[in-house]
Amino acid sequence: MHTIATAAAAVGRNKNAILREIKAGKISVTKDENGEWQIDPAELHRIYPP
């Protein structure tokens, strides 16, 4: 699972680009026990192919 920062680094984008996709409903996220968003790598790479 990726945080927003690690997801951005994994696809070569900035955190704002990832946040825009989340807010637009294009990337689904879950929250962990600390309340941080977690992004499944498969979900991330569906929008940003490796």
C-alpha positions as CSV (number, residue, x, y, z in Angstrom):
1,M,0.0,0.0,0.0
2,H,1.1,3.5,-0.8
3,T,0.7,6.8,1.0
4,I,0.1,9.8,-1.1
5,A,3.8,10.7,-1.0
6,T,5.0,7.2,-2.0
7,A,2.3,6.9,-4.7
8,A,3.5,10.2,-6.2
9,A,7.1,9.1,-6.2
10,A,6.2,5.7,-7.7
11,V,4.5,7.3,-10.7
12,G,6.7,10.4,-11.1
13,R,4.0,12.8,-10.2
14,N,3.6,15.3,-7.4
15,K,1.3,14.8,-4.4
16,N,-1.2,17.4,-5.7
17,A,-1.7,15.4,-8.9
18,I,-2.5,12.3,-6.8
19,L,-4.9,14.3,-4.5
20,R,-6.7,15.7,-7.6
21,E,-7.3,12.1,-8.9
22,I,-8.5,11.0,-5.4
23,K,-10.9,14.0,-5.1
24,A,-12.2,13.4,-8.6
25,G,-13.0,9.8,-7.7
26,K,-10.6,8.3,-10.1
27,I,-8.4,6.6,-7.5
28,S,-10.0,4.9,-4.5
29,V,-8.3,5.0,-1.1
30,T,-8.7,3.5,2.3
31,K,-7.8,5.0,5.7
32,D,-5.4,3.2,8.0
33,E,-5.6,3.1,11.8
34,N,-3.8,6.5,11.9
35,G,-6.3,8.1,9.6
36,E,-3.8,8.3,6.7
37,W,-4.9,7.5,3.2
38,Q,-3.6,4.3,1.7
39,I,-3.6,3.6,-2.0
40,D,-3.5,0.1,-3.4
41,P,-0.7,-0.1,-6.0
42,A,-3.1,-1.8,-8.5
43,E,-5.5,1.1,-8.2
44,L,-2.7,3.6,-8.7
45,H,-1.3,1.9,-11.8
46,R,-4.8,1.6,-13.3
47,I,-4.6,5.4,-13.7
48,Y,-0.9,5.7,-14.1
49,P,0.4,2.6,-15.9
50,P,4.0,1.6,-14.9
